[in-house]
Amino acid sequence: MAQKAQNGHAVDHMEADEKNGDFRPTEYVEDPALDRRITRKCDLHILPWIFALWLLAFIDRSNIGNARIDGLEDELKLTGNMFNVALTVFYILYVLLDIPSNWLLKYVGGGEVLAYLGHGACEGGMFGGIILYLSMFYKRHNLMFRLGIFYCAAPLSGAFGGLLATGLSQINYHGYNGWPWIFFIEGTITIIVAAVAFFFLPNTPGSASFLTEDERWIAAHRLHLDMQGATSSEKVEEEEFSWSAVRFALLNVNTILMSSNFFLILIPIYSYSLFLPSIIEGLGYSDISAQLFTVPPNFLAFLVVIIVSFISDKIKMRGPLIVLGLSVAAIGYIMQLASNTGGVRYAGTFFIAAGAFPCSPLILAWLSNNLAPHYVRATGVGFQVAIGNCGAFVATFTYLSSDAPNYTTGHSINLGAICLTLIGVVANMLYIRWENTAREAGKREYRLQQEGGELGYRHPRFRYTM
């Protein structure tokens, strides 16, 4: 039965579903207005919850840095490197849960998993889970801006968390004085928001109640076309797990390079989030002033992440913007090391925040763009986040009490990590240019005849994002 498109729907034909007699579209023709409407609906119903969950998760992760200068270290009698060891233990489950949690996401449902992962140790799978979850709703070059929107909650948590910690540290009640209330109140808020999000986040485009039936069909099929032949499954729900997908993900050159680069990028980001209050306190500010002075550089990072993410999707590039961000961050660490003036060193924290924070969502979107289909992407992104989170083990030992107040060793380690990342990112860009050129010249067409099954990102028509 033929039926003309109505209300701007990109539908050429409709056929009856054998089970229930419903009529569904059988051919997708791109309609920019409809595409924007579906994207806008996803933005309104998904991004606010993702933003809130990540904001709270990052506050919960970094609030120990605020509690430290409010008396945690002294009251618990943490001497030597005991505080740093405590930070290291916290990140063990972050690494162990990243890949299996991504495999779980499709079976259990993205909405349920992400809300549950907002609790306690299970936050370990949340980072990679959000990347994978958003890639199930947005096309490849609409993804970066949405990742930026969610990830800008990380630097905002530094600004908001500093203000919140300043107030909570003044509470003295029932024998709990100051710093414990940072954990009590912030933890309670996280649990409540995650529980509510459980009921509002959809699992896949096909189960999104805020879309009409036609829009749900089109939301799934537009992603299929966006994969440029990388998958034969028209819906993510139809894809099945296979160990070959795991192998293809882990043997991809992009996965190896971008995971290594993400590891290096997270060293300065985690150390900045955990130790910024201590760094600023080392400039001569009091506890409360140090908390408040963490707000401006983190708020700048919040703005820069949004701007860079928007630009990245517009120009459809990730690598060049990572190079630019790392260069800015390097300037900030050079200011820390080269100057003895408090004002110059504080200004350096702005350069670090503005340069480093955008690099994290950029490199995550970069790998997500370059892996397909679903389980290849799930494994690759999970692996990337797992390897990246190992950077936390380095970051937790970059700023030691014995190195206060100048923290020369910590700043040097972070500057070195940034320089190594620059080399890795440039190498990755050169590989992508070489491989895309080979595909455009027809040098990968033999795969269509010689290899069976899903080609995924190896399909000759699939192009890597630069």
KEFI-205059 format. One record per residue (C-alpha): residue number from 1; x, y, z; residue in three letters. Coordinates in steps of 0.001 Angstrom, whole numbers. Example, Ala and Ser with C-alpha at 12.3 -4.5 7.8 and 13.67 -1.06 7.14 Angstrom:
! KEFI-205059
num, X, Y, Z, residu
1, 12300, -4500, 7800, ALA
2, 13670, -1060, 7140, SER
! end
This chain:
! KEFI-205059
num, X, Y, Z, residu
1, 0, 0, 0, MET
2, 1453, 3350, -1010, ALA
3, 969, 6498, 991, GLN
4, 2380, 9970, 543, LYS
5, 4470, 11581, 3238, ALA
6, 2351, 13467, 5758, GLN
7, 3294, 16200, 8227, ASN
8, 6805, 16330, 6881, GLY
9, 7453, 12631, 7556, HIS
10, 10079, 11095, 5296, ALA
11, 7898, 8134, 4336, VAL
12, 7482, 6825, 787, ASP
13, 5729, 3520, 1444, HIS
14, 3788, 1876, 4249, MET
15, 3211, -1805, 4817, GLU
16, 1085, -3739, 7286, ALA
17, 2820, -5366, 10240, ASP
18, 1850, -9047, 10104, GLU
19, 1281, -9325, 13849, LYS
20, -839, -6316, 14679, ASN
21, -1958, -4811, 11382, GLY
22, -183, -1481, 12009, ASP
23, 1173, 362, 9003, PHE
24, 4860, 1204, 9128, ARG
25, 7231, 2962, 6696, PRO
26, 9383, 665, 4575, THR
27, 11588, 3193, 2824, GLU
28, 13436, 6099, 4413, TYR
29, 13994, 9267, 2409, VAL
30, 15959, 11925, 4212, GLU
31, 13897, 14936, 5285, ASP
32, 16061, 17630, 6942, PRO
33, 13085, 19221, 8741, ALA
34, 11947, 15904, 10175, LEU
35, 15516, 14986, 11055, ASP
36, 15892, 18224, 13016, ARG
37, 12575, 17649, 14785, ARG
38, 13594, 14180, 15946, ILE
39, 16994, 15454, 17050, THR
40, 15372, 18315, 18955, ARG
41, 13023, 15934, 20748, LYS
42, 15958, 13728, 21739, CYS
43, 17792, 16804, 22993, ASP
44, 14880, 17887, 25184, LEU
45, 14088, 14466, 26658, HIS
46, 17562, 12912, 27001, ILE
47, 20277, 15550, 27427, LEU
48, 18947, 17181, 30637, PRO
49, 18979, 13820, 32452, TRP
50, 22380, 12838, 31096, ILE
51, 23761, 16240, 32075, PHE
52, 22357, 15995, 35605, ALA
53, 23640, 12445, 36137, LEU
54, 27137, 13287, 34931, TRP
55, 27246, 16524, 36920, LEU
56, 26419, 14631, 40108, LEU
57, 28723, 11735, 39254, ALA
58, 31655, 14098, 38746, PHE
59, 30851, 16032, 41914, ILE
60, 30815, 12737, 43821, ASP
61, 34121, 11781, 42229, ARG
62, 35987, 15011, 42928, SER
63, 34447, 16214, 46199, ASN
64, 37154, 14427, 48158, ILE
65, 39489, 17179, 46952, GLY
66, 37203, 19766, 48563, ASN
67, 36868, 17700, 51723, ALA
68, 40640, 17409, 51962, ARG
69, 41236, 21103, 52525, ILE
70, 38247, 21227, 54897, ASP
71, 39876, 18857, 57364, GLY
72, 39388, 15295, 56063, LEU
73, 43105, 14548, 55884, GLU
74, 43834, 15856, 59383, ASP
75, 40786, 14359, 61096, GLU
76, 41322, 10892, 59603, LEU
77, 45062, 11164, 60312, LYS
78, 46049, 10472, 56717, LEU
79, 49805, 10885, 56665, THR
80, 52334, 10592, 53875, GLY
81, 50731, 9231, 50713, ASN
82, 47674, 7713, 52412, MET
83, 45318, 10260, 50819, PHE
84, 46683, 9409, 47361, ASN
85, 46255, 5680, 48023, VAL
86, 42615, 6309, 48974, ALA
87, 42066, 8040, 45630, LEU
88, 43672, 5125, 43777, THR
89, 41444, 2505, 45407, VAL
90, 38387, 4485, 44330, PHE
91, 39239, 4032, 40633, TYR
92, 39758, 255, 40562, ILE
93, 36108, -544, 39758, LEU
94, 36018, 2307, 37258, TYR
95, 38477, 356, 35131, VAL
96, 37062, -3134, 35660, LEU
97, 33453, -2262, 34792, LEU
98, 33871, -215, 31609, ASP
99, 33719, -2904, 28904, ILE
100, 31178, -5335, 30470, PRO
101, 28845, -2466, 31362, SER
102, 28769, -1402, 27696, ASN
103, 27858, -4945, 26627, TRP
104, 25099, -4897, 29242, LEU
105, 23648, -1581, 28128, LEU
106, 21656, -2876, 25118, LYS
107, 20335, -5999, 26860, TYR
108, 19165, -4315, 30052, VAL
109, 18297, -992, 28430, GLY
110, 20258, 2240, 28322, GLY
111, 17777, 4215, 30413, GLY
112, 17843, 1757, 33284, GLU
113, 21579, 1092, 33229, VAL
114, 22654, 4743, 33159, LEU
115, 20370, 5654, 36041, ALA
116, 21614, 2705, 38096, TYR
117, 25224, 3471, 37248, LEU
118, 24758, 6799, 38995, GLY
119, 25140, 4960, 42308, HIS
120, 28367, 4294, 44147, GLY
121, 31008, 2041, 42657, ALA
122, 28880, 1279, 39598, CYS
123, 29608, 4766, 38274, GLU
124, 32582, 3006, 36707, GLY
125, 30594, 2118, 33592, GLY
126, 28785, 5407, 33315, MET
127, 31286, 7377, 31221, PHE
128, 31579, 4915, 28348, GLY
129, 27904, 4007, 28723, GLY
130, 26820, 7570, 28023, ILE
131, 28992, 7758, 24899, ILE
132, 27503, 4522, 23586, LEU
133, 23980, 5493, 24631, TYR
134, 24067, 8828, 22815, LEU
135, 25485, 7172, 19684, SER
136, 22269, 5098, 19582, MET
137, 20201, 8287, 19165, PHE
138, 22393, 10723, 17175, TYR
139, 24133, 10610, 13820, LYS
140, 27927, 10618, 13803, ARG
141, 28399, 14318, 13172, HIS
142, 25611, 15418, 15478, ASN
143, 27203, 13479, 18333, LEU
144, 30058, 15747, 19394, MET
145, 27913, 18702, 20422, PHE
146, 25703, 16396, 22533, ARG
147, 28776, 14852, 24138, LEU
148, 29997, 18364, 24837, GLY
149, 26699, 19277, 26494, ILE
150, 26888, 16287, 28813, PHE
151, 30629, 16515, 29433, TYR
152, 30643, 20230, 30238, CYS
153, 28995, 19107, 33471, ALA
154, 32482, 17945, 34539, ALA
155, 34101, 21409, 34749, PRO
156, 30795, 22864, 35949, LEU
157, 30920, 20360, 38819, SER
158, 34230, 21930, 39812, GLY
159, 32612, 25367, 39931, ALA
160, 29341, 24265, 41513, PHE
161, 31045, 21724, 43763, GLY
162, 33398, 24360, 45130, GLY
163, 30513, 26661, 46034, LEU
164, 28473, 23802, 47508, LEU
165, 31413, 22482, 49507, ALA
166, 32040, 25960, 50921, THR
167, 28535, 26027, 52368, GLY
168, 28331, 22399, 53484, LEU
169, 31666, 22579, 55264, SER
170, 30147, 25114, 57674, GLN
171, 27585, 22605, 59032, ILE
172, 28219, 21266, 62521, ASN
173, 25519, 18850, 63649, TYR
174, 25320, 15706, 65786, HIS
175, 29075, 15324, 66033, GLY
176, 29666, 15603, 62294, TYR
177, 31565, 18789, 61659, ASN
178, 32336, 20254, 58258, GLY
179, 33652, 17887, 55601, TRP
180, 31390, 14794, 56247, PRO
181, 28376, 16848, 55184, TRP
182, 29904, 17267, 51736, ILE
183, 29494, 13520, 51229, PHE
184, 26161, 13206, 53057, PHE
185, 24287, 15873, 51108, ILE
186, 25867, 15398, 47691, GLU
187, 25471, 11613, 47870, GLY
188, 21801, 11905, 48806, THR
189, 21091, 14228, 45880, ILE
190, 22782, 11790, 43468, THR
191, 20681, 8840, 44635, ILE
192, 17413, 10776, 44306, ILE
193, 18139, 12131, 40806, VAL
194, 19338, 8736, 39525, ALA
195, 16197, 7046, 40843, ALA
196, 13954, 9574, 39056, VAL
197, 15963, 9348, 35802, ALA
198, 15293, 5596, 35781, PHE
199, 11678, 6312, 34804, PHE
200, 12353, 8956, 32133, PHE
201, 15328, 7835, 30022, LEU
202, 14377, 5680, 26986, PRO
203, 16445, 2605, 26200, ASN
204, 16627, 2914, 22389, THR
205, 15016, 5096, 19689, PRO
206, 12452, 2330, 19144, GLY
207, 11248, 2618, 22754, SER
208, 11242, 6433, 23037, ALA
209, 7709, 7376, 24109, SER
210, 8288, 11046, 23254, PHE
211, 8528, 10133, 19544, LEU
212, 5582, 9176, 17345, THR
213, 5552, 5698, 15813, GLU
214, 6812, 7004, 12464, ASP
215, 9482, 9092, 14181, GLU
216, 10725, 6062, 16129, ARG
217, 11096, 4126, 12889, TRP
218, 12903, 6992, 11178, ILE
219, 15137, 7672, 14202, ALA
220, 16468, 4119, 13939, ALA
221, 16790, 4009, 10141, HIS
222, 18573, 7338, 9782, ARG
223, 21370, 5943, 11946, LEU
224, 21550, 2875, 9711, HIS
225, 22140, 5090, 6665, LEU
226, 24626, 7206, 8590, ASP
227, 26812, 4112, 9093, MET
228, 27741, 4130, 5360, GLN
229, 27346, 382, 4885, GLY
230, 29012, -547, 8183, ALA
231, 26035, -2672, 9284, THR
232, 23244, -4611, 7628, SER
233, 21010, -4375, 10716, SER
234, 18524, -1548, 10374, GLU
235, 17965, -1206, 14132, LYS
236, 20394, -1451, 17020, VAL
237, 17965, -3879, 18701, GLU
238, 18566, -6332, 15845, GLU
239, 22319, -6550, 16303, GLU
240, 23681, -9601, 18116, GLU
241, 26790, -9885, 20257, PHE
242, 29730, -11778, 18754, SER
243, 33344, -12255, 19756, TRP
244, 34393, -11237, 16253, SER
245, 33009, -7768, 17052, ALA
246, 35245, -7687, 20118, VAL
247, 38246, -8696, 18016, ARG
248, 37531, -6078, 15333, PHE
249, 37167, -3389, 18014, ALA
250, 40387, -4161, 19854, LEU
251, 42503, -4619, 16710, LEU
252, 41446, -1304, 15190, ASN
253, 44350, 1126, 14929, VAL
254, 42086, 3975, 16035, ASN
255, 41099, 2067, 19182, THR
256, 44729, 1483, 20143, ILE
257, 45914, 5026, 19450, LEU
258, 42892, 6842, 20862, MET
259, 42817, 4694, 23997, SER
260, 46484, 5467, 24629, SER
261, 45861, 9150, 24001, ASN
262, 42822, 9148, 26280, PHE
263, 44941, 7624, 29043, PHE
264, 47388, 10508, 28713, LEU
265, 44665, 13166, 28467, ILE
266, 42958, 12000, 31652, LEU
267, 46124, 12376, 33715, ILE
268, 45943, 16218, 33717, PRO
269, 42113, 16246, 33784, ILE
270, 41814, 13966, 36816, TYR
271, 44703, 15571, 38663, SER
272, 43205, 18997, 37990, TYR
273, 39778, 17928, 39272, SER
274, 41158, 16231, 42371, LEU
275, 43897, 18651, 43345, PHE
276, 42869, 22127, 42103, LEU
277, 41788, 23189, 45631, PRO
278, 45173, 22055, 46964, SER
279, 47041, 23805, 44128, ILE
280, 45230, 27074, 44792, ILE
281, 45721, 26709, 48538, GLU
282, 49437, 26374, 47764, GLY
283, 49329, 29848, 46233, LEU
284, 48690, 31222, 49717, GLY
285, 44893, 31315, 49951, TYR
286, 42866, 30191, 52972, SER
287, 40613, 27117, 52903, ASP
288, 37414, 28991, 52039, ILE
289, 39136, 31290, 49536, SER
290, 40771, 28292, 47854, ALA
291, 37338, 26661, 47457, GLN
292, 35864, 29805, 45920, LEU
293, 38845, 30396, 43623, PHE
294, 38225, 27009, 41969, THR
295, 34985, 28370, 40510, VAL
296, 36187, 30801, 37760, PRO
297, 38596, 28465, 35868, PRO
298, 36103, 25619, 36000, ASN
299, 33313, 27844, 34711, PHE
300, 35541, 28948, 31824, LEU
301, 36138, 25288, 30972, ALA
302, 32367, 24733, 31011, PHE
303, 31892, 27438, 28365, LEU
304, 34831, 26312, 26230, VAL
305, 33642, 22680, 26126, VAL
306, 30271, 23785, 24723, ILE
307, 31816, 26126, 22138, ILE
308, 34448, 23638, 20951, VAL
309, 31876, 20835, 20737, SER
310, 29617, 22966, 18560, PHE
311, 32504, 23922, 16265, ILE
312, 33683, 20311, 16040, SER
313, 30346, 19071, 14692, ASP
314, 30133, 21989, 12256, LYS
315, 33545, 21309, 10714, ILE
316, 33222, 17515, 11240, LYS
317, 36687, 17268, 12753, MET
318, 38054, 16157, 16112, ARG
319, 41838, 15742, 15859, GLY
320, 42841, 19323, 14944, PRO
321, 40782, 20718, 17830, LEU
322, 42437, 18277, 20252, ILE
323, 45840, 19527, 19094, VAL
324, 44722, 23115, 19715, LEU
325, 43341, 22299, 23173, GLY
326, 46459, 20430, 24258, LEU
327, 48621, 23340, 23144, SER
328, 46596, 25748, 25300, VAL
329, 46820, 23405, 28300, ALA
330, 50584, 23104, 27817, ALA
331, 50874, 26891, 28099, ILE
332, 49061, 26714, 31429, GLY
333, 51473, 24164, 32880, TYR
334, 54456, 26132, 31595, ILE
335, 53073, 29154, 33487, MET
336, 52888, 27002, 36639, GLN
337, 56482, 25862, 36285, LEU
338, 58130, 29040, 34998, ALA
339, 56637, 31626, 37365, SER
340, 56891, 32253, 41091, ASN
341, 54095, 34827, 41002, THR
342, 50782, 33681, 42456, GLY
343, 48735, 35694, 39968, GLY
344, 50501, 34224, 36934, VAL
345, 50200, 30684, 38276, ARG
346, 46513, 31175, 39037, TYR
347, 46029, 32500, 35491, ALA
348, 47694, 29280, 34317, GLY
349, 44842, 27246, 35830, THR
350, 42479, 28946, 33366, PHE
351, 44629, 27849, 30416, PHE
352, 44777, 24283, 31746, ILE
353, 41021, 24074, 32266, ALA
354, 40118, 25654, 28915, ALA
355, 42609, 23524, 27006, GLY
356, 42371, 20105, 28654, ALA
357, 38669, 19614, 29372, PHE
358, 37425, 19831, 25734, PRO
359, 39946, 17154, 24707, CYS
360, 38192, 14418, 26663, SER
361, 34807, 14489, 24869, PRO
362, 36574, 15184, 21575, LEU
363, 38636, 12014, 21680, ILE
364, 35678, 9956, 22908, LEU
365, 33494, 11174, 20038, ALA
366, 36398, 10624, 17657, TRP
367, 36632, 6909, 18418, LEU
368, 32857, 6470, 18571, SER
369, 32598, 8014, 15088, ASN
370, 35190, 5610, 13729, ASN
371, 33797, 2308, 15031, LEU
372, 30725, 426, 13813, ALA
373, 28413, -1431, 14245, PRO
374, 26984, -1344, 17792, HIS
375, 28963, -4054, 19574, TYR
376, 32222, -3047, 17911, VAL
377, 31602, 479, 19145, ARG
378, 30498, -761, 22572, ALA
379, 33686, -2763, 23017, THR
380, 36010, -130, 21589, GLY
381, 34584, 2753, 23612, VAL
382, 34491, 589, 26741, GLY
383, 38131, -344, 26186, PHE
384, 39055, 3290, 25580, GLN
385, 37419, 4438, 28798, VAL
386, 38920, 1539, 30760, ALA
387, 42428, 2336, 29536, ILE
388, 41804, 6061, 29981, GLY
389, 40650, 5642, 33561, ASN
390, 43982, 3990, 34327, CYS
391, 45291, 7519, 33998, GLY
392, 43603, 8142, 37329, ALA
393, 46151, 5849, 38977, PHE
394, 48887, 8174, 37752, VAL
395, 46893, 11330, 38484, ALA
396, 46261, 10408, 42126, THR
397, 50014, 10399, 42766, PHE
398, 50972, 13502, 40777, THR
399, 50437, 15992, 43596, TYR
400, 51962, 14734, 46837, LEU
401, 51940, 16577, 50149, SER
402, 55724, 16457, 50190, SER
403, 55792, 18480, 46971, ASP
404, 53607, 21309, 48314, ALA
405, 53169, 24219, 47829, PRO
406, 54729, 24519, 44348, ASN
407, 53934, 20969, 43154, TYR
408, 56714, 21091, 40568, THR
409, 56698, 17323, 40048, THR
410, 52947, 17195, 39458, GLY
411, 52973, 20022, 36933, HIS
412, 55928, 18427, 35114, SER
413, 54202, 15034, 34873, ILE
414, 51084, 16636, 33415, ASN
415, 53057, 18708, 30917, LEU
416, 54876, 15553, 29808, GLY
417, 51566, 13705, 29384, ALA
418, 50251, 16527, 27189, ILE
419, 53352, 16501, 24968, CYS
420, 53088, 12719, 24472, LEU
421, 49396, 13089, 23631, THR
422, 50191, 15676, 20973, LEU
423, 52506, 13185, 19279, ILE
424, 49893, 10419, 19485, GLY
425, 47071, 12571, 18092, VAL
426, 49145, 13733, 15124, VAL
427, 50089, 10094, 14392, ALA
428, 46386, 9144, 14531, ASN
429, 45465, 11905, 12085, MET
430, 48137, 10778, 9641, LEU
431, 46840, 7188, 9784, TYR
432, 43243, 8309, 9149, ILE
433, 44274, 10395, 6151, ARG
434, 46216, 7443, 4718, TRP
435, 43367, 4957, 5217, GLU
436, 40634, 7249, 3868, ASN
437, 42773, 7972, 791, THR
438, 43166, 4237, 214, ALA
439, 39399, 3691, 400, ARG
440, 38681, 6568, -1960, GLU
441, 41134, 5050, -4442, ALA
442, 39270, 1725, -4326, GLY
443, 42072, -179, -2590, LYS
444, 39698, -1756, -38, ARG
445, 37034, -2968, -2487, GLU
446, 38426, -6523, -2338, TYR
447, 36853, -6877, 1104, ARG
448, 33393, -7010, -461, LEU
449, 34268, -10256, -2276, GLN
450, 36815, -11889, 31, GLN
451, 35296, -11309, 3460, GLU
452, 31913, -12561, 4656, GLY
453, 29682, -11225, 7421, GLY
454, 29478, -7676, 8732, GLU
455, 32372, -5515, 7573, LEU
456, 31527, -2740, 10011, GLY
457, 34045, 108, 9963, TYR
458, 36080, -1959, 7461, ARG
459, 33496, -1421, 4712, HIS
460, 35070, 365, 1698, PRO
461, 32386, 3097, 1781, ARG
462, 32903, 3853, 5466, PHE
463, 35052, 6958, 6041, ARG
464, 36940, 7693, 9219, TYR
465, 36334, 11082, 10851, THR
466, 39424, 13243, 11036, MET
! end
